[in-house]
Amino acid sequence: MGLAFLASLKRMKKIYLKLTAFLLLSSSLVVIDAHGANKELSIDEVMAIFYQRNLDLIAAQYNIGQSQADAVIASAIPNPTFSFQLSELSGNLNNGASATGCSQSPGVSCGPAEYFSFSQLLEVAGKRGLRIQSSGFATQAAESDFRDALRIFSNMVRHAYYGLLQAQKNRWLAQEITGHYQTIAKANRLRLDSGDIAESDFLRVKMEAVRAESDLDNAQAAVEQAKAHLAMILRWPEQSLTFEAKEQWPEVKDIGQNLGNGQLIAKALQQRPDLQADQLRAAQADKELELAHRLKYPDVTVTAGYARDPSNNALNSGFVGVSVPLPLFYQYKGEADKAAVNFNQSRLVAEQTELGIRTDVASALATWHSTDRIVRRFEDGLLNDAVVVRNSAELAYSRGATSVLDFIEAQRSYKNVMRDYYSALIARTNAYYDLAKAVGVEPANDKTYFSHNNLPD
């Protein structure tokens, strides 16, 4: 399973590398177009950059390779031991030895005794099989940890991306309002010179224009901060000022948001990689506990060899032997108790993770329904009403049919409605991805585009 996972990991990297190929080949990761403007990056491009620059780091952090090496070690059979021994070393070296095969002459040496042997440890009670199963669970748990890291980090990148998009939308709104006030201020100067409006009205509008410019400065600062935050997550700080988020919103797919709490929780319990990792570790701890109990069954060492011993009746002979440690004073109770504690802790962690998943899913589902209803209220007429009121107030004020206070109030209402709408859009987008994260599914990459140009005029 480990080799298959590594192969899928390599395929994942190739996919994301292809998605970022145009960046790497066209501008060596510099995303400034020919006019010096910031390059707009889609969410897919940002995710590709994140994985291209961070995937190896994540894999190393979760020690998948080490777990696979541990599995190889656990399945290894103990190597045999070869031994050689010389004995009966003396001045006469068995002169006149009576063993069959020696010359038996008093002045003739038959040489020293020589022993050659091989020893092999034989593990009993299925200990090696239990170690293999335990290491297999550990490898699978590490792979689940890796998938869980991708789940968490991917959502973190998406939040940062849409945080930048929200800052950009607020900046666009501030630019639009500033432009409106500049146009009105120019017209008011002419009206003031002609005596059509009072100077106090002119000054009120001028003050609002200055306030709008301050809002624009703050919005621009928020954009730069959001860029820096996203670049830090991408480990791409050198490009933090050269890109912007494309105005791109996810097309809402069926990820279970129409299911009831019970059904969606059941789906999440089957799919969440963090729970799978904890359950695998509990299964590993169970095998370790069983292995600890079997340590009291001693392993057997079998020895066989050849002896050339002049002191024996026959010069050349063979021998076999068996050795077994006797657990008379210590029966590995400490190892068994320690393994039992680890098993209970592993089960408790898995139970806590399951409770957390239930809470995550219920909270994420409620947040999704709430944010979706809020966005629908805006799109069902509130946006159009805000635009109509703002435009009507401008027209009426330019003709002297309404007071400057009504005009300013209409501008402020429009700004508040639009900012609330952008916040609601971002909140719904984040809620969608948070729900997918809570359930343990990867949202589809299909996207739909939204632009402020689609708003009612």
C-alpha positions as CSV (number, residue, x, y, z in Angstrom):
1,M,0.0,0.0,0.0
2,G,2.9,2.4,0.7
3,L,4.3,2.1,-2.8
4,A,0.9,2.7,-4.3
5,F,0.5,5.8,-2.1
6,L,3.9,7.2,-3.1
7,A,2.9,6.6,-6.8
8,S,-0.3,8.5,-6.3
9,L,1.7,11.3,-4.5
10,K,4.0,11.6,-7.5
11,R,1.0,11.8,-9.8
12,M,-0.5,14.5,-7.6
13,K,2.7,16.5,-7.9
14,K,2.7,16.1,-11.7
15,I,-0.8,17.4,-11.9
16,Y,-0.1,20.5,-9.9
17,L,3.2,21.1,-11.7
18,K,1.3,21.0,-15.0
19,L,-1.2,23.6,-13.6
20,T,1.7,25.9,-12.8
21,A,3.8,25.2,-15.9
22,F,2.7,28.4,-17.6
23,L,3.9,30.4,-14.7
24,L,7.2,28.6,-14.6
25,L,7.9,28.8,-18.3
26,S,6.5,32.2,-19.2
27,S,8.0,34.3,-16.5
28,S,10.0,32.2,-14.0
29,L,7.2,32.7,-11.5
30,V,7.1,36.4,-12.0
31,V,3.5,37.4,-12.5
32,I,3.7,40.9,-13.9
33,D,2.2,41.4,-17.3
34,A,3.6,43.6,-20.0
35,H,1.8,46.7,-18.7
36,G,3.2,46.4,-15.2
37,A,-0.2,45.4,-13.8
38,N,-0.6,42.7,-11.2
39,K,-1.3,39.2,-12.6
40,E,-4.6,37.7,-11.6
41,L,-4.4,34.2,-10.2
42,S,-7.3,31.8,-10.0
43,I,-7.9,29.6,-7.0
44,D,-6.7,26.6,-9.0
45,E,-3.4,28.4,-9.9
46,V,-2.9,29.4,-6.2
47,M,-3.5,25.8,-5.1
48,A,-1.1,24.5,-7.7
49,I,1.6,27.0,-6.5
50,F,1.0,25.9,-2.9
51,Y,1.5,22.2,-3.6
52,Q,4.4,22.8,-6.0
53,R,6.3,24.7,-3.3
54,N,5.1,22.8,-0.2
55,L,4.2,19.2,-1.0
56,D,7.6,17.7,-0.3
57,L,7.7,19.7,3.0
58,I,4.4,18.3,4.1
59,A,5.3,14.8,3.1
60,A,8.6,15.0,5.1
61,Q,6.8,16.5,8.1
62,Y,4.5,13.5,8.4
63,N,7.3,10.9,8.1
64,I,5.8,8.7,5.5
65,G,9.2,7.4,4.3
66,Q,10.2,6.7,7.9
67,S,7.0,4.6,8.5
68,Q,7.7,2.6,5.4
69,A,11.3,2.0,6.6
70,D,9.9,0.9,9.9
71,A,7.7,-1.6,8.1
72,V,10.7,-3.1,6.3
73,I,12.5,-3.4,9.6
74,A,9.5,-5.0,11.3
75,S,9.2,-7.7,8.6
76,A,12.9,-8.6,8.6
77,I,13.9,-12.1,9.7
78,P,16.8,-12.2,12.1
79,N,20.1,-13.0,10.5
80,P,21.9,-16.3,11.4
81,T,25.1,-16.2,13.4
82,F,28.3,-18.0,12.4
83,S,30.8,-18.8,15.0
84,F,34.3,-20.4,14.9
85,Q,36.3,-21.6,17.8
86,L,39.8,-23.1,18.4
87,S,40.5,-24.9,21.6
88,E,43.0,-27.2,23.2
89,L,45.8,-24.9,22.3
90,S,48.9,-26.2,24.0
91,G,52.6,-27.0,23.4
92,N,52.0,-30.5,22.0
93,L,48.7,-29.8,20.2
94,N,47.2,-33.2,20.9
95,N,50.3,-35.3,20.1
96,G,49.4,-39.0,19.8
97,A,45.6,-38.3,20.1
98,S,43.6,-41.5,20.0
99,A,40.6,-40.1,18.0
100,T,39.7,-42.0,14.9
101,G,41.3,-40.1,12.1
102,C,44.5,-39.0,13.9
103,S,47.8,-40.8,13.4
104,Q,47.9,-41.9,17.1
105,S,51.7,-41.8,17.0
106,P,53.2,-40.3,20.2
107,G,55.3,-37.7,18.5
108,V,52.7,-36.6,15.8
109,S,50.4,-33.7,16.5
110,C,46.7,-34.0,15.5
111,G,46.2,-30.2,15.8
112,P,43.9,-28.1,17.9
113,A,40.2,-28.7,18.3
114,E,38.1,-26.7,15.7
115,Y,34.4,-25.9,16.0
116,F,32.2,-24.3,13.2
117,S,28.6,-23.5,13.9
118,F,25.5,-21.6,12.7
119,S,22.8,-20.3,15.0
120,Q,19.4,-19.1,14.0
121,L,16.8,-17.3,16.2
122,L,13.3,-18.7,15.7
123,E,10.5,-16.3,16.8
124,V,7.5,-18.2,18.2
125,A,3.9,-17.2,19.1
126,G,3.5,-15.1,15.9
127,K,5.6,-12.2,17.1
128,R,7.0,-11.3,13.7
129,G,3.5,-11.4,12.1
130,L,2.2,-9.1,14.8
131,R,5.1,-6.6,14.2
132,I,4.4,-6.6,10.5
133,Q,0.7,-5.9,11.1
134,S,1.5,-3.2,13.6
135,S,4.0,-1.5,11.2
136,G,1.4,-1.8,8.4
137,F,-1.1,0.1,10.5
138,A,1.5,2.7,11.4
139,T,2.3,3.3,7.7
140,Q,-1.4,3.7,6.8
141,A,-1.8,6.1,9.7
142,A,1.1,8.2,8.4
143,E,-0.6,8.3,5.0
144,S,-3.9,9.3,6.6
145,D,-2.0,12.1,8.5
146,F,-0.7,13.3,5.2
147,R,-4.1,13.4,3.6
148,D,-5.4,15.2,6.6
149,A,-2.6,17.7,6.3
150,L,-3.6,18.4,2.7
151,R,-7.3,18.8,3.8
152,I,-6.3,21.4,6.5
153,F,-3.7,23.2,4.5
154,S,-5.8,23.4,1.4
155,N,-8.6,25.0,3.3
156,M,-6.2,27.4,4.9
157,V,-5.0,28.5,1.4
158,R,-8.5,28.9,0.2
159,H,-9.4,31.1,3.2
160,A,-6.4,33.3,2.6
161,Y,-7.2,33.5,-1.1
162,Y,-10.8,34.6,-0.5
163,G,-9.6,37.0,2.2
164,L,-7.5,38.7,-0.4
165,L,-10.5,38.7,-2.8
166,Q,-12.7,40.3,-0.1
167,A,-10.1,43.0,0.4
168,Q,-10.0,43.6,-3.3
169,K,-13.8,43.9,-3.5
170,N,-13.7,46.4,-0.7
171,R,-11.0,48.4,-2.5
172,W,-13.1,48.4,-5.7
173,L,-16.1,49.6,-3.7
174,A,-14.0,52.4,-2.1
175,Q,-12.7,53.4,-5.6
176,E,-16.2,53.5,-6.9
177,I,-17.5,55.6,-4.1
178,T,-14.5,58.0,-4.3
179,G,-15.2,58.4,-8.0
180,H,-18.8,59.2,-7.4
181,Y,-17.9,61.8,-4.8
182,Q,-15.3,63.4,-7.1
183,T,-17.9,63.7,-9.8
184,I,-20.4,65.2,-7.5
185,A,-17.8,67.6,-6.0
186,K,-17.0,69.0,-9.4
187,A,-20.6,69.5,-10.2
188,N,-21.2,71.1,-6.7
189,R,-18.3,73.6,-7.4
190,L,-20.2,74.8,-10.4
191,R,-23.5,74.9,-8.5
192,L,-21.9,76.8,-5.6
193,D,-20.4,79.3,-8.0
194,S,-23.8,79.8,-9.6
195,G,-25.5,80.1,-6.1
196,D,-27.5,76.9,-6.7
197,I,-26.4,75.3,-3.4
198,A,-25.3,76.6,0.0
199,E,-21.7,76.6,1.0
200,S,-22.5,74.3,4.0
201,D,-23.9,71.7,1.6
202,F,-20.8,72.0,-0.6
203,L,-18.6,71.4,2.4
204,R,-20.6,68.5,3.7
205,V,-20.1,66.7,0.4
206,K,-16.4,67.6,0.3
207,M,-16.0,66.2,3.8
208,E,-17.6,62.9,2.6
209,A,-15.3,62.9,-0.4
210,V,-12.2,63.2,1.9
211,R,-13.6,60.4,4.1
212,A,-14.1,58.2,1.0
213,E,-10.5,58.8,0.1
214,S,-9.4,57.7,3.5
215,D,-11.5,54.6,3.2
216,L,-9.7,53.9,-0.1
217,D,-6.3,54.2,1.5
218,N,-7.4,51.8,4.3
219,A,-8.8,49.4,1.7
220,Q,-5.5,49.5,-0.3
221,A,-3.5,48.7,2.9
222,A,-5.8,45.8,3.6
223,V,-5.2,44.4,0.2
224,E,-1.4,44.6,0.6
225,Q,-1.7,42.8,4.0
226,A,-3.9,40.1,2.5
227,K,-1.4,39.6,-0.3
228,A,1.5,39.3,2.2
229,H,-0.5,36.7,4.2
230,L,-1.3,34.6,1.2
231,A,2.3,34.8,0.0
232,M,3.5,33.7,3.4
233,I,1.3,30.6,3.3
234,L,2.4,29.8,-0.3
235,R,6.1,30.2,0.8
236,W,6.3,32.8,-2.1
237,P,7.2,36.0,-0.3
238,E,9.2,37.4,-3.3
239,Q,6.0,37.6,-5.3
240,S,3.7,39.0,-2.6
241,L,3.2,42.4,-4.4
242,T,2.9,41.1,-8.0
243,F,-0.4,39.1,-8.0
244,E,-4.1,39.5,-7.2
245,A,-6.9,37.1,-6.7
246,K,-9.2,36.6,-9.7
247,E,-12.8,37.3,-9.0
248,Q,-13.8,33.7,-9.0
249,W,-16.4,32.0,-6.8
250,P,-16.9,28.2,-6.4
251,E,-19.8,26.6,-8.2
252,V,-21.7,25.0,-5.4
253,K,-21.7,21.2,-5.8
254,D,-23.5,18.6,-3.8
255,I,-21.2,17.7,-1.0
256,G,-23.9,16.7,1.4
257,Q,-25.3,20.1,2.3
258,N,-28.8,18.9,1.6
259,L,-28.5,15.9,3.9
260,G,-29.6,15.9,7.5
261,N,-27.2,16.2,10.4
262,G,-27.2,12.4,11.1
263,Q,-26.6,11.4,7.5
264,L,-23.8,14.0,6.9
265,I,-22.1,13.0,10.2
266,A,-22.2,9.4,9.2
267,K,-20.6,10.3,5.8
268,A,-17.9,12.3,7.6
269,L,-17.1,9.5,10.0
270,Q,-16.4,7.3,7.0
271,Q,-14.3,9.8,5.1
272,R,-12.3,12.0,7.5
273,P,-8.6,11.1,7.3
274,D,-7.9,12.3,10.9
275,L,-10.3,9.7,12.3
276,Q,-9.0,7.1,10.0
277,A,-5.5,7.8,11.3
278,D,-6.6,7.6,14.9
279,Q,-8.5,4.4,14.3
280,L,-5.4,2.9,12.6
281,R,-3.2,3.9,15.5
282,A,-5.7,2.2,17.9
283,A,-5.5,-0.9,15.7
284,Q,-1.7,-0.6,15.8
285,A,-1.8,-0.3,19.6
286,D,-4.0,-3.4,19.8
287,K,-1.4,-5.4,17.9
288,E,1.3,-4.0,20.1
289,L,-0.6,-5.1,23.2
290,E,-1.1,-8.6,21.8
291,L,2.7,-8.7,21.0
292,A,3.5,-7.6,24.5
293,H,1.5,-10.4,25.9
294,R,3.3,-12.9,23.7
295,L,6.7,-11.8,24.8
296,K,6.5,-14.2,27.7
297,Y,6.7,-17.0,25.2
298,P,10.5,-17.3,24.8
299,D,12.1,-17.5,21.3
300,V,14.2,-20.5,20.4
301,T,17.8,-20.4,19.1
302,V,18.8,-23.4,17.1
303,T,22.5,-24.2,16.6
304,A,24.1,-26.7,14.3
305,G,27.7,-27.2,13.4
306,Y,30.8,-29.2,12.7
307,A,33.6,-30.2,15.1
308,R,37.1,-31.4,14.5
309,D,38.1,-32.4,18.0
310,P,41.1,-34.8,18.5
311,S,40.0,-35.3,22.1
312,N,36.8,-37.0,21.0
313,N,36.5,-40.6,19.9
314,A,36.0,-39.5,16.3
315,L,38.1,-36.6,15.0
316,N,35.2,-35.2,12.8
317,S,31.7,-34.9,14.1
318,G,28.6,-32.7,13.9
319,F,26.5,-31.3,16.6
320,V,23.1,-29.5,17.1
321,G,21.7,-27.6,20.0
322,V,18.7,-25.6,21.2
323,S,18.7,-22.7,23.7
324,V,15.7,-21.1,25.3
325,P,15.7,-18.2,27.8
326,L,13.6,-19.1,30.8
327,P,11.2,-16.3,32.0
328,L,11.5,-17.3,35.6
329,F,12.0,-13.9,37.2
330,Y,10.4,-11.5,34.7
331,Q,7.5,-12.2,32.4
332,Y,7.4,-8.8,30.6
333,K,4.6,-7.5,32.7
334,G,5.9,-3.9,32.3
335,E,5.8,-4.1,28.5
336,A,2.3,-5.5,28.7
337,D,1.0,-2.8,31.1
338,K,2.6,-0.1,29.0
339,A,1.1,-1.4,25.8
340,A,-2.3,-1.6,27.5
341,V,-2.1,2.1,28.6
342,N,-1.1,3.1,25.0
343,F,-4.0,1.1,23.6
344,N,-6.5,2.8,26.0
345,Q,-5.1,6.2,25.1
346,S,-5.3,5.5,21.4
347,R,-8.9,4.5,21.7
348,L,-9.7,7.6,23.7
349,V,-8.1,9.8,21.1
350,A,-10.1,8.2,18.4
351,E,-13.3,8.7,20.4
352,Q,-12.4,12.3,21.0
353,T,-11.8,12.8,17.3
354,E,-15.1,11.3,16.5
355,L,-16.9,13.7,18.9
356,G,-15.0,16.6,17.3
357,I,-16.1,15.5,13.9
358,R,-19.7,15.4,15.0
359,T,-19.4,19.0,16.3
360,D,-17.5,20.2,13.2
361,V,-20.1,18.8,10.8
362,A,-23.1,20.2,12.8
363,S,-21.5,23.6,13.1
364,A,-20.3,23.8,9.5
365,L,-23.7,22.7,8.1
366,A,-25.5,25.3,10.2
367,T,-23.0,28.0,9.1
368,W,-23.5,27.0,5.4
369,H,-27.3,27.2,5.6
370,S,-27.1,30.6,7.4
371,T,-24.6,32.2,5.0
372,D,-26.4,30.8,2.0
373,R,-29.7,32.3,3.1
374,I,-28.0,35.7,3.8
375,V,-26.6,35.8,0.3
376,R,-29.9,34.8,-1.3
377,R,-31.6,37.7,0.5
378,F,-29.1,40.1,-0.9
379,E,-29.5,38.7,-4.4
380,D,-33.3,38.5,-4.2
381,G,-33.6,42.3,-4.3
382,L,-31.6,44.1,-1.6
383,L,-28.7,44.8,-4.0
384,N,-30.9,46.2,-6.6
385,D,-32.7,48.3,-4.1
386,A,-29.5,49.8,-2.8
387,V,-28.3,50.7,-6.3
388,V,-31.7,52.2,-7.2
389,V,-31.8,54.3,-4.0
390,R,-28.3,55.6,-4.5
391,N,-28.8,56.5,-8.2
392,S,-32.2,58.1,-7.4
393,A,-30.7,60.2,-4.6
394,E,-27.8,61.4,-6.8
395,L,-30.2,62.4,-9.6
396,A,-32.5,64.1,-7.2
397,Y,-29.7,66.0,-5.5
398,S,-28.2,67.1,-8.8
399,R,-31.6,68.7,-9.6
400,G,-32.0,70.2,-6.2
401,A,-35.0,67.9,-5.4
402,T,-33.5,66.4,-2.2
403,S,-31.3,67.6,0.7
404,V,-27.6,66.9,0.9
405,L,-28.2,64.8,4.0
406,D,-30.5,62.5,2.1
407,F,-27.8,62.2,-0.6
408,I,-25.1,61.4,1.9
409,E,-27.3,58.9,3.6
410,A,-28.1,57.1,0.3
411,Q,-24.3,56.9,-0.4
412,R,-23.6,55.4,3.0
413,S,-26.4,52.9,2.7
414,Y,-25.1,51.8,-0.6
415,K,-21.6,51.4,0.8
416,N,-22.8,49.4,3.8
417,V,-25.1,47.1,1.7
418,M,-22.3,46.4,-0.8
419,R,-19.7,45.7,1.9
420,D,-22.1,43.5,3.8
421,Y,-22.8,41.6,0.5
422,Y,-19.1,41.1,-0.2
423,S,-18.6,39.9,3.3
424,A,-21.6,37.5,3.0
425,L,-20.2,36.1,-0.3
426,I,-16.9,35.4,1.3
427,A,-18.5,34.0,4.3
428,R,-20.6,31.6,2.2
429,T,-17.6,30.6,0.1
430,N,-15.6,29.9,3.3
431,A,-18.6,28.0,4.8
432,Y,-18.8,25.9,1.6
433,Y,-15.1,24.9,1.9
434,D,-15.4,24.5,5.7
435,L,-18.3,22.1,5.2
436,A,-16.3,20.1,2.6
437,K,-13.3,20.1,5.1
438,A,-15.6,18.9,7.9
439,V,-17.1,16.1,5.8
440,G,-13.7,15.1,4.4
441,V,-14.4,15.6,0.7
442,E,-12.4,17.6,-1.8
443,P,-14.7,20.2,-3.6
444,A,-14.9,20.0,-7.4
445,N,-12.6,22.4,-9.2
446,D,-15.4,23.6,-11.4
447,K,-15.9,27.4,-10.9
448,T,-18.2,30.1,-11.9
449,Y,-17.3,33.8,-12.3
450,F,-18.9,36.8,-10.7
451,S,-18.1,40.4,-11.4
452,H,-19.4,43.6,-10.1
453,N,-20.2,44.4,-13.7
454,N,-23.1,42.0,-13.3
455,L,-24.7,44.1,-10.7
456,P,-27.7,46.2,-11.6
457,D,-26.9,49.6,-13.0
